[in-house]
Amino acid sequence: MLTRFSPRTIKELASYVYVYSDPDTREPFYVGKGRGNRVFDHLKDRADTPKAAKIRQLLRHGKEPLIEILVYGLDEETALKVEAAAIDLLGIDHLTNEVRGFESRRYGRITVEQLEAQYHSTALCEEDIVDNLMMIRISNTYSDALSPLELYEMTRGFWRVDVNRAREVDYVLAVYQGIVREVYKVVDWFPGGTTFMQREEDGAWAKNRYEFVGRIADEPVRQRYRLKNVAHFFSKGCQIPIRYVP
């Protein structure tokens, strides 16, 4: 098994992005980036991590992980972007990577519609609003690579709301960086932590807060609000994540 590059190869590589795969299935289980002989460091990793455990398991069975260079000859910033895109494309749930790539939320996997909205979105005008809305600015852990379920779970709890007023709302808009990422039809609101959630939260965080149960809005409603810019509905410097409109 090759465990070091020659000096000439290292010079040509510059910064690069690499993939570790299972030699039998050829399914990737780790994506990383580095310079020099960084790609080989994992072979000696004794840490208690899923990636290291997978490599040790292969070596114990007399197998070698399939190590491939995805792209090379990059500068540091480009390597970070490619790593983030690769992790998002393969899906972090299918990898032993513990976190998404650096600045994945900014440069990672994204639909063409979301990308256009990010840089050239249409402002939502008050006269275009025909429903009772609640706009919720969601967490900075948002990523365009989130699954629909992950985005729903992130949006629906846990919030400090006047539950009677919240129950008058027709739709909840999930807002990130001023852009509506999804629109939900609300069925009802419940005390925080009382409905099933796949995400894990500290129970204390849900205390005296509420969560809603709902579904993605019908397509005509989604088209009315989704990917529109609503940043102007939040005053500059405002830390309150919720805005009722009208």
Legacy VTK file of the C-alpha trace (Angstrom):
# vtk DataFile Version 3.0
C-alpha trace
ASCII
DATASET POLYDATA
POINTS 246 float
0.000 0.000 0.000
1.333 3.413 -0.928
1.765 5.512 2.217
3.756 8.515 0.950
3.970 10.689 -2.141
7.253 11.638 -3.731
8.379 15.300 -3.418
7.642 15.846 -7.102
4.099 14.501 -6.756
3.491 16.686 -3.709
4.580 19.741 -5.670
2.148 18.947 -8.480
-0.702 18.140 -6.112
-0.789 21.495 -4.276
-4.079 21.427 -2.314
-6.361 18.521 -3.119
-9.584 16.763 -2.153
-9.566 13.015 -1.530
-12.024 10.184 -0.934
-11.754 7.005 1.136
-13.997 4.171 -0.093
-14.787 0.586 0.839
-12.663 -1.612 -1.477
-15.474 -4.156 -1.972
-18.457 -1.887 -2.600
-16.477 1.169 -3.751
-18.874 3.264 -1.676
-17.201 6.424 -0.275
-17.119 6.689 3.508
-14.932 9.761 4.027
-14.120 12.970 2.150
-11.238 15.231 3.114
-8.860 17.855 1.813
-5.186 18.491 2.416
-1.674 19.056 1.144
1.430 16.896 1.069
0.873 13.464 2.612
-2.240 14.423 4.546
-4.297 11.827 2.676
-2.307 9.000 4.292
-2.519 10.239 7.890
-5.842 8.470 8.445
-4.174 5.072 8.046
-2.436 5.670 11.393
-5.404 7.306 13.117
-6.218 5.656 16.466
-8.954 8.081 17.469
-12.365 6.886 18.583
-14.208 8.054 15.465
-16.384 6.240 12.877
-13.820 6.977 10.159
-10.863 5.552 12.097
-12.934 2.538 13.179
-13.871 1.787 9.562
-10.237 1.942 8.417
-9.050 -0.273 11.288
-11.774 -2.796 10.493
-10.627 -3.012 6.870
-6.974 -3.381 7.826
-7.786 -6.115 10.369
-9.425 -8.102 7.587
-6.385 -7.745 5.379
-8.004 -5.153 3.137
-6.902 -1.686 2.141
-9.258 1.273 1.867
-9.569 2.572 -1.680
-7.934 6.019 -1.615
-8.612 8.346 -4.527
-7.787 11.964 -5.263
-10.976 13.638 -6.370
-9.301 16.804 -7.670
-5.874 18.397 -7.202
-3.809 21.417 -8.206
-6.073 23.696 -6.170
-5.527 26.657 -3.892
-6.660 26.315 -0.273
-9.973 28.150 -0.656
-10.997 26.192 -3.743
-10.141 22.919 -2.024
-12.422 23.875 0.870
-15.276 24.603 -1.545
-14.811 21.345 -3.450
-14.675 19.367 -0.197
-17.920 20.986 0.983
-19.629 20.284 -2.345
-18.489 16.649 -2.364
-19.749 16.035 1.181
-23.105 17.605 0.357
-23.407 15.643 -2.890
-22.638 12.279 -1.283
-24.673 13.140 1.816
-23.106 13.387 5.247
-25.430 10.636 6.521
-23.620 8.225 4.184
-20.149 9.289 5.305
-18.084 9.040 8.477
-17.372 12.781 8.317
-18.555 14.320 11.576
-19.360 17.736 10.104
-20.232 19.196 6.739
-17.460 20.858 4.781
-16.104 24.327 5.587
-18.611 27.017 4.531
-20.912 24.315 3.198
-23.875 26.599 3.916
-22.396 29.175 1.558
-20.733 27.108 -1.145
-22.217 23.616 -0.737
-24.907 21.782 -2.665
-27.749 24.060 -3.741
-30.482 24.039 -6.364
-30.305 26.533 -9.204
-33.499 28.204 -7.934
-32.029 28.648 -4.440
-28.795 30.002 -5.883
-30.648 32.571 -7.997
-32.726 33.611 -4.981
-29.595 33.988 -2.882
-28.148 36.618 -5.198
-31.168 38.017 -7.022
-34.379 37.386 -5.102
-37.685 39.171 -5.589
-38.889 41.113 -2.562
-42.224 40.026 -1.111
-44.504 43.057 -1.084
-47.133 43.509 1.605
-49.859 43.902 -1.021
-49.010 40.408 -2.316
-49.709 38.815 1.066
-53.203 37.315 1.245
-52.696 35.016 4.255
-51.878 35.324 7.933
-48.164 34.552 8.091
-45.561 33.846 10.701
-41.997 34.349 9.491
-39.396 32.409 11.463
-35.695 33.083 11.043
-34.164 29.650 11.445
-30.848 28.567 12.893
-27.392 29.239 11.487
-27.004 25.465 11.204
-29.191 25.723 8.085
-27.762 24.272 4.896
-29.234 24.074 1.391
-28.368 20.376 1.537
-30.870 19.717 4.338
-33.527 17.145 3.565
-37.169 18.338 3.581
-37.670 16.572 6.929
-34.559 18.185 8.457
-35.723 21.641 7.378
-39.227 20.998 8.736
-37.859 19.845 12.086
-35.566 22.875 12.288
-38.453 25.237 11.552
-41.226 23.887 13.720
-39.714 24.218 17.185
-38.996 25.479 19.737
-40.327 29.051 19.920
-41.572 31.578 22.468
-44.965 32.516 21.048
-48.368 33.657 22.197
-50.000 30.359 21.323
-53.429 31.919 20.773
-52.002 34.364 18.268
-49.885 31.646 16.680
-53.003 29.554 16.092
-54.422 32.360 13.941
-51.536 31.898 11.506
-52.276 30.195 8.188
-48.697 29.527 7.114
-45.228 29.551 8.627
-42.357 30.723 6.440
-38.897 29.317 7.142
-36.503 32.225 6.592
-32.728 32.058 6.312
-30.571 35.056 5.385
-33.722 36.952 4.447
-34.944 34.355 1.928
-38.019 32.151 2.387
-36.720 28.585 2.177
-40.012 26.740 2.693
-43.686 27.328 3.452
-45.669 25.209 5.917
-49.405 24.846 6.476
-49.900 24.765 10.259
-52.227 22.143 11.749
-51.765 23.148 15.399
-49.306 24.300 18.068
-48.235 22.203 21.060
-46.063 22.693 24.151
-42.387 22.200 23.316
-41.161 18.625 23.471
-44.618 17.015 23.448
-44.669 15.800 19.843
-42.245 13.362 18.260
-39.121 14.875 16.713
-36.269 13.083 15.003
-33.778 15.734 16.012
-32.313 15.516 19.485
-32.713 18.500 21.788
-32.076 19.208 25.437
-35.465 19.028 27.145
-34.722 22.231 29.051
-34.511 24.086 25.740
-38.171 23.276 24.972
-39.490 24.458 28.341
-41.983 27.340 28.090
-41.746 27.161 24.299
-43.996 25.805 21.584
-43.695 23.733 18.425
-46.090 23.351 15.523
-47.210 20.345 13.541
-47.964 20.862 9.886
-47.040 20.046 6.310
-45.507 21.683 3.274
-48.046 24.097 1.799
-49.853 23.424 -1.460
-47.895 24.422 -4.542
-49.820 27.644 -5.372
-49.073 28.936 -1.869
-45.413 27.861 -2.087
-45.049 29.721 -5.368
-46.510 32.847 -3.766
-43.943 33.004 -0.962
-41.060 30.563 -1.386
-37.649 32.020 -2.363
-38.942 35.557 -1.927
-36.862 38.113 -0.032
-38.474 39.105 3.283
-35.474 40.701 4.979
-37.279 44.060 5.003
-39.879 42.682 7.427
-37.200 42.449 10.144
-35.779 45.706 11.448
-32.009 46.086 11.355
-30.349 44.641 14.419
-33.532 42.899 15.557
-32.727 39.663 17.410
-36.321 38.413 17.636
-36.625 35.465 15.240
-40.403 35.673 14.716
-42.470 38.187 12.754
-46.247 38.109 12.249
-47.581 39.491 8.959
-49.949 41.229 8.779
LINES 1 247
246 0 1 2 3 4 5 6 7 8 9 10 11 12 13 14 15 16 17 18 19 20 21 22 23 24 25 26 27 28 29 30 31 32 33 34 35 36 37 38 39 40 41 42 43 44 45 46 47 48 49 50 51 52 53 54 55 56 57 58 59 60 61 62 63 64 65 66 67 68 69 70 71 72 73 74 75 76 77 78 79 80 81 82 83 84 85 86 87 88 89 90 91 92 93 94 95 96 97 98 99 100 101 102 103 104 105 106 107 108 109 110 111 112 113 114 115 116 117 118 119 120 121 122 123 124 125 126 127 128 129 130 131 132 133 134 135 136 137 138 139 140 141 142 143 144 145 146 147 148 149 150 151 152 153 154 155 156 157 158 159 160 161 162 163 164 165 166 167 168 169 170 171 172 173 174 175 176 177 178 179 180 181 182 183 184 185 186 187 188 189 190 191 192 193 194 195 196 197 198 199 200 201 202 203 204 205 206 207 208 209 210 211 212 213 214 215 216 217 218 219 220 221 222 223 224 225 226 227 228 229 230 231 232 233 234 235 236 237 238 239 240 241 242 243 244 245
